[in-house]
Amino acid sequence: MSWTAREWTPSDNARRPRDRWHGTYWAYQPFSLTTPEWRIDPAVATEAGRVERRIRNLKFHDAAGKLEAVSRHLLRSEAVSSSYIEGLRSNARNIVIEELKRLEQAAKGTPEAGHPSVAAEVAANIAALTTAVERLGAAESITWADIESLQTELLPHLGSSGIRDRQNWVGGSEMHPGEAEFIPPTEDALIPAIDDLVEFMSGAAVGCLIQAGLVHAQFETLHPFADGNGRIGRALIHTVLVRGGLTESSVLPISQVLLTRSDEYVAGLMAFRGIPHSAELASDAEPLRELSVSEGINSWLRTFIAAADDAVDLASALRDELAEFERDARSMVAAYAEQTGTRIPRSDSTVWKILDVLPKLPALTIDVAAQLTGTSGTSAQNALEYLTEASVLDQRSVGKGKRGFICNDIFDLLNATQRQWASTRFDTRISEPNRPVPSRPAQR
């Protein structure tokens, strides 16, 4: 763990005086993960083991589809948060509608025409992330080519992809590193550091949760791509947890917690690097370190493990909310049957199959409902109309000349979850959301 001194010469494009900074800057030289001269504090390892047990005990398998339903809600919630942070504007409803369109297009073999909307890009990103995590989670080992492929899948519209060939930095001016908060390794130092990272990611002599935390922090420290480092770094958390058998898919919203508690997150990463926030990275004098390698790693892991602990609470609460929706929906169907003097649908009815599908995709068309439930179009249509009469669903247009069936209760749940998860206390009654969130639903 050391520094590399480099000289910065302003670009000819830097026309304003403040953009024409020149001088010495210090790029970070990372430590090795595979040949560690560091140790995990026993108390940190014990806490990681406790949280790992909580993750394994989430018990998403109460009924078929529960794991996938919760996973997709978590991914949508994170995608909405990330899009707000990146300056885009989308919401869960729009993303679900685009997921619905993707299913219809895939069934018909007709790709979407024209430039995709923000919601369509987010929906595509969710699909790509789900597929990539499943693929990498099952791989015997991880290579750098796999991570470059992940960048291409998650950011398909990048002009250039792959490992960066020039210096980058975080914070400060876009024109020079003179005001940077952190300066990653030089492009020449990346190759050995990347080899070390992927070797550690393929098999580490530490627990799964600790491995995920170290992989994420080291990847963000290397900042190996010109764009998409945050998104890919978050995907690597899911990948490590799946590879280690701790989760089966992207079901743990650790990165949601880190996004919300961004100050703690950044402070944790800086501790991992041993750098105080006040460090001057552009000067003639080499920056001073605040923590040893072991102290920095353990400080970061405390932040990461605490985020995982909170993430278990959030995932458990969302699972319980979805279970409550299912109970309420079944009660509404029973009440409708009593009101109309008809029998409650049989246990193998398409009505119940659609109720099982709704938590995964709370907007359906007749064709997609038939596809997801394995029934005929006529049976799906009758069930959707029955659920509409029972006030479980509402009808609305989901495209040109396309009739859709929407579950507003689940969308309200998604929006409430998004507001809650944007609160630093994860409770909007005591802490307001710290980023843009959906508004509260109007009374219906």
C-alpha positions in Angstrom: 0.0 0.0 0.0 1.8 3.1 -1.3 1.5 6.1 -3.6 2.6 6.8 -7.1 3.6 10.4 -7.9 2.6 11.7 -11.3 2.6 15.1 -13.0 -0.5 16.7 -14.5 -0.3 18.9 -17.5 -3.6 20.7 -18.5 -5.3 19.8 -21.7 -5.6 22.3 -24.5 -9.3 22.1 -24.0 -9.0 23.6 -20.5 -9.7 27.2 -21.3 -10.8 28.6 -17.9 -8.1 29.4 -15.4 -9.6 27.0 -12.8 -9.4 24.2 -15.3 -5.8 24.7 -16.0 -4.3 23.3 -12.8 -1.0 21.6 -13.1 1.3 19.9 -10.6 2.0 16.7 -8.8 -0.8 14.3 -7.8 -0.6 11.0 -5.9 -2.3 7.9 -7.3 -3.2 5.1 -4.9 -1.2 1.9 -5.0 -3.4 -1.0 -3.7 -2.4 -3.8 -1.4 -2.9 -7.5 -2.3 -5.9 -9.5 -1.3 -4.5 -12.9 -2.1 -1.1 -12.6 -0.2 -2.4 -10.6 2.7 -0.3 -8.8 5.2 -3.5 -8.1 7.1 -5.8 -9.9 9.5 -9.5 -9.9 10.2 -10.3 -8.8 13.8 -11.9 -11.8 15.6 -14.9 -9.6 16.7 -15.5 -8.7 13.0 -15.3 -12.3 11.9 -17.8 -13.3 14.7 -20.2 -10.5 13.7 -19.9 -11.6 10.0 -20.8 -15.1 11.0 -23.9 -14.0 12.9 -25.2 -11.9 10.0 -24.5 -14.8 7.6 -26.7 -17.0 9.7 -29.4 -14.3 9.5 -29.1 -14.2 5.7 -29.5 -18.0 5.5 -32.5 -17.9 7.7 -34.5 -15.5 5.6 -36.6 -18.4 4.5 -37.9 -17.1 1.2 -39.2 -20.6 0.3 -42.5 -20.4 2.1 -44.2 -20.8 -1.3 -43.2 -21.2 -4.9 -42.0 -18.0 -6.4 -41.4 -16.1 -3.2 -37.6 -15.9 -3.7 -38.0 -14.5 -7.3 -40.7 -12.1 -6.3 -38.7 -10.6 -3.5 -35.6 -10.5 -5.6 -37.2 -8.6 -8.4 -38.7 -6.1 -6.0 -35.3 -5.5 -4.5 -33.7 -5.1 -7.9 -36.3 -2.6 -9.0 -35.9 -0.6 -5.8 -32.2 -0.4 -6.2 -32.5 0.4 -9.9 -34.9 3.3 -9.2 -32.5 4.6 -6.5 -29.5 4.3 -8.8 -31.3 6.0 -11.7 -32.2 9.0 -9.4 -28.6 9.2 -8.2 -27.4 9.2 -11.9 -29.7 12.0 -12.7 -32.3 10.0 -14.5 -36.0 9.9 -13.6 -37.9 6.6 -13.6 -40.2 4.8 -11.2 -41.2 1.2 -10.3 -44.5 1.4 -12.3 -42.7 2.4 -15.5 -40.1 -0.2 -15.0 -42.6 -3.0 -14.5 -44.5 -1.9 -17.6 -41.3 -2.1 -19.6 -40.6 -5.6 -18.1 -44.1 -6.6 -19.3 -43.3 -5.3 -22.8 -40.0 -7.2 -22.9 -41.8 -10.5 -22.0 -44.3 -9.9 -24.8 -41.6 -9.0 -27.3 -39.6 -12.1 -26.3 -42.6 -14.3 -26.8 -43.3 -12.9 -30.2 -39.7 -12.6 -31.2 -40.1 -8.9 -32.0 -37.3 -6.6 -30.7 -38.2 -3.1 -29.5 -37.9 -0.4 -32.2 -36.5 3.0 -31.6 -34.4 4.5 -28.8 -35.3 2.9 -25.5 -36.8 5.1 -22.7 -35.1 5.4 -19.3 -37.5 2.9 -17.8 -36.8 0.5 -20.7 -33.0 0.8 -20.1 -33.5 0.1 -16.4 -35.7 -2.9 -17.1 -33.0 -4.2 -19.5 -30.4 -3.6 -16.8 -32.4 -5.7 -14.3 -32.7 -8.5 -16.7 -29.0 -8.4 -17.6 -28.0 -8.2 -13.9 -30.2 -11.2 -13.0 -28.8 -13.3 -15.9 -25.2 -12.3 -15.2 -25.3 -13.0 -11.5 -26.8 -16.4 -12.1 -24.1 -17.2 -14.7 -21.1 -15.9 -12.7 -22.5 -17.5 -9.5 -22.4 -20.9 -11.2 -19.0 -20.4 -12.8 -16.1 -22.6 -11.6 -13.9 -19.5 -11.4 -14.1 -15.8 -12.3 -11.9 -14.2 -14.9 -11.3 -10.6 -15.8 -13.0 -11.3 -19.2 -16.2 -12.2 -17.2 -16.1 -8.8 -15.4 -15.6 -7.0 -18.7 -18.6 -8.9 -20.2 -20.6 -7.8 -17.1 -19.8 -4.2 -18.0 -20.9 -4.8 -21.6 -24.2 -6.4 -20.4 -25.0 -3.8 -17.8 -24.0 -0.8 -19.9 -24.6 -1.8 -23.5 -24.6 1.7 -24.8 -21.1 2.7 -23.8 -19.0 4.1 -26.5 -15.9 2.3 -25.2 -15.7 -0.6 -22.7 -13.0 -2.6 -21.0 -10.1 -1.6 -18.7 -9.3 2.1 -18.7 -6.1 3.3 -20.4 -5.7 6.6 -18.6 -5.8 8.0 -15.1 -9.2 8.7 -13.5 -10.3 10.2 -10.2 -13.3 10.6 -8.0 -14.7 14.0 -7.0 -13.5 17.5 -7.7 -13.1 18.9 -11.3 -13.8 16.9 -14.4 -10.8 18.5 -16.0 -8.0 17.7 -13.6 -7.2 15.7 -10.4 -6.1 18.7 -8.4 -9.3 18.7 -6.3 -10.0 14.9 -6.3 -11.3 13.2 -3.2 -9.6 9.9 -4.3 -7.3 9.0 -7.1 -7.3 5.3 -8.1 -4.2 3.4 -9.2 -2.5 4.4 -12.5 -3.4 2.5 -15.6 0.0 0.7 -15.4 -0.7 -0.6 -11.9 -4.2 -2.0 -12.8 -3.2 -5.3 -14.4 -1.5 -6.9 -11.5 -4.1 -5.5 -9.1 -7.0 -6.9 -11.3 -5.3 -10.3 -11.5 -5.1 -10.3 -7.7 -8.8 -9.3 -7.3 -10.2 -12.0 -9.6 -8.0 -14.7 -8.0 -9.4 -13.6 -4.6 -12.9 -13.5 -5.9 -12.7 -17.1 -7.3 -11.7 -18.5 -3.9 -10.8 -16.8 -0.6 -9.8 -18.1 2.8 -12.4 -15.9 4.5 -16.1 -16.1 5.0 -18.5 -15.3 2.2 -19.8 -12.0 3.6 -16.2 -10.8 4.3 -15.2 -11.8 0.8 -18.0 -9.8 -0.7 -17.1 -6.8 1.3 -13.4 -6.9 0.3 -14.2 -7.6 -3.4 -16.5 -4.6 -3.5 -14.2 -2.2 -1.7 -11.1 -3.3 -3.8 -13.1 -3.0 -7.1 -14.3 0.5 -6.2 -10.7 1.4 -5.2 -9.2 0.2 -8.5 -12.0 2.0 -10.4 -10.9 -0.1 -13.5 -13.4 1.2 -16.0 -14.0 4.6 -17.4 -17.7 4.3 -16.6 -20.0 2.0 -14.7 -17.7 1.2 -11.7 -20.5 1.7 -9.1 -23.0 -0.4 -10.9 -20.6 -3.2 -11.6 -19.2 -3.1 -8.1 -22.7 -3.5 -6.6 -23.3 -6.5 -9.0 -20.1 -8.1 -7.7 -21.5 -8.1 -4.2 -24.5 -10.2 -5.4 -22.1 -12.5 -7.4 -19.9 -13.3 -4.5 -22.9 -14.0 -2.2 -24.4 -16.4 -4.8 -21.1 -18.1 -5.5 -20.6 -18.7 -1.7 -24.1 -20.2 -1.4 -25.2 -17.4 1.0 -28.1 -16.3 -1.3 -29.6 -17.8 -4.5 -30.0 -14.6 -6.4 -29.9 -10.9 -5.9 -32.1 -10.9 -2.9 -30.1 -9.0 -0.3 -30.3 -5.1 -0.6 -26.9 -4.4 0.9 -26.1 -1.8 -1.8 -29.5 -0.2 -1.1 -28.4 0.4 2.5 -25.0 1.7 1.3 -26.7 4.0 -1.2 -28.9 5.5 1.5 -26.1 5.9 4.1 -23.8 7.3 1.5 -21.7 9.3 4.0 -21.0 6.2 6.0 -20.3 4.3 2.8 -17.7 6.7 1.5 -16.1 7.0 4.9 -15.9 3.2 5.0 -14.2 3.0 1.6 -11.7 5.8 2.6 -10.9 3.9 5.8 -10.4 0.7 3.7 -7.7 2.7 1.8 -6.3 4.1 5.0 -6.8 7.7 3.8 -8.4 10.4 5.9 -11.1 12.6 4.2 -8.8 15.6 4.6 -5.9 14.0 2.7 -4.3 16.3 0.1 -3.8 14.2 -3.0 -2.4 16.9 -5.2 0.7 18.4 -3.6 4.5 18.0 -3.6 4.3 16.1 -0.3 3.2 12.4 -0.2 -0.2 12.1 1.6 -0.1 10.7 5.1 -2.0 7.5 6.0 -4.4 7.4 8.9 -4.8 3.6 9.3 -2.8 0.5 8.8 -4.0 -2.0 6.2 -5.6 -4.2 8.9 -7.2 -1.3 10.7 -8.6 0.0 7.4 -10.0 -3.4 6.3 -11.6 -4.0 9.6 -13.1 -0.5 9.8 -14.6 -1.0 6.3 -15.9 -4.5 7.1 -17.8 -3.2 10.2 -19.6 -0.7 7.9 -20.3 -3.4 5.3 -21.5 -6.1 7.7 -23.7 -3.6 9.5 -25.3 -2.8 6.1 -25.8 -6.5 5.5 -27.5 -6.8 8.9 -29.9 -3.9 8.0 -30.5 -5.4 4.6 -31.8 -8.6 6.2 -34.3 -6.6 8.1 -35.4 -4.8 4.9 -35.7 -8.0 2.9 -37.6 -9.7 5.7 -40.0 -6.8 6.0 -40.7 -6.7 2.3 -41.3 -10.5 2.3 -43.8 -10.1 5.1 -45.5 -7.2 3.3 -45.9 -9.4 0.1 -47.3 -12.2 2.3 -49.8 -9.8 3.8 -50.8 -8.7 0.2 -51.5 -12.3 -0.7 -53.7 -12.8 2.4 -55.6 -9.6 1.6 -56.1 -10.5 -2.0 -57.4 -14.0 -1.1 -59.8 -12.4 1.3 -61.0 -10.0 -1.4 -61.6 -13.0 -3.8 -63.6 -14.8 -1.0 -65.6 -11.7 -0.3 -66.4 -11.2 -4.0 -67.6 -14.8 -4.3 -69.8 -14.4 -1.3 -71.2 -11.1 -2.6 -72.0 -12.6 -6.0 -73.3 -15.9 -4.6 -70.7 -17.9 -6.5 -68.2 -20.5 -5.4 -64.6 -19.5 -4.4 -62.3 -20.6 -7.3 -60.9 -24.1 -7.0 -57.3 -24.5 -5.7 -56.0 -25.2 -9.2 -57.8 -22.2 -10.7 -55.9 -19.7 -12.9 -57.1 -17.0 -10.5 -54.8 -18.3 -7.8 -52.0 -18.9 -10.3 -52.2 -15.2 -11.3 -52.2 -14.2 -7.6 -48.9 -16.1 -7.3 -47.5 -14.3 -10.3 -48.5 -10.7 -9.3 -45.7 -10.1 -6.7 -43.1 -10.9 -9.4 -44.9 -8.8 -12.1 -47.7 -6.6 -10.9 -48.7 -5.5 -14.4 -50.0 -8.2 -16.8 -51.5 -8.5 -20.2 -53.6 -11.5 -21.2 -50.8 -13.0 -23.3 -48.2 -12.6 -20.6 -50.5 -13.9 -17.9 -51.2 -17.0 -20.0 -47.4 -17.4 -20.6 -46.5 -17.1 -16.9 -49.3 -19.4 -15.6 -49.1 -22.0 -18.3 -52.7 -21.6 -19.2 -54.7 -20.7 -22.3 -55.4 -17.1 -23.3 -59.1 -17.6 -22.6 -58.5 -18.9 -19.1 -56.0 -16.1 -18.4 -58.5 -13.5 -19.6 -61.3 -14.8 -17.5 -59.1 -14.9 -14.4 -57.8 -11.4 -15.0 -61.3 -10.0 -15.4 -62.5 -11.9 -12.3 -59.7 -10.4 -10.2 -60.7 -7.0 -11.6 -64.3 -7.5 -10.6 -62.9 -8.5 -7.1 -61.0 -5.2 -7.0 -57.6 -6.9 -6.8 -56.7 -5.5 -10.2 -57.4 -2.4 -12.3 -57.5 -2.1 -16.1 -55.4 0.4 -17.9 -53.6 0.9 -21.2 -50.0 -0.4 -21.2 -49.2 0.5 -24.8 -50.8 1.3 -28.1 -54.0 -0.6 -28.2 -52.9 -2.9 -25.5 -55.1 -3.7 -22.5 -53.3 -4.3 -19.2 -54.2 -5.4 -15.7 -52.5 -3.5 -12.9 -52.2 -4.3 -9.2 -52.1 -0.9 -7.6 -51.7 -2.4 -4.1 -48.3 -3.8 -5.0 -47.3 -0.6 -6.7 -48.2 1.3 -3.6 -46.1 -1.2 -1.6 -43.2 -0.7 -4.0 -43.4 3.1 -3.7 -43.7 2.9 0.1 -40.6 0.6 0.2 -38.7 3.0 -2.0 -39.6 5.9 0.4 -38.7 3.9 3.5 -35.4 2.7 2.1 -34.4 6.3 1.2 -34.6 7.2 4.9 -31.3 6.9 6.8 -33.3 5.4 9.6 -35.3 3.3 7.2 -38.4 4.8 8.8 -39.9 8.0 7.2 -41.7 8.8 10.5 -38.3 9.7 12.1 -36.1 10.4 9.1 -37.2 11.9 5.8 -35.9 10.4 2.6 -32.5 11.7 1.6 -33.1 11.5 -2.2 -36.0 11.9 -4.6 -38.7 9.2 -4.1 -42.2 8.4 -5.3 -45.0 10.4 -3.7 -47.5 8.9 -1.3 -50.4 7.3 -3.1 -53.6 9.2 -3.5 -56.6 7.8 -1.7 -58.6 5.6 -4.0 
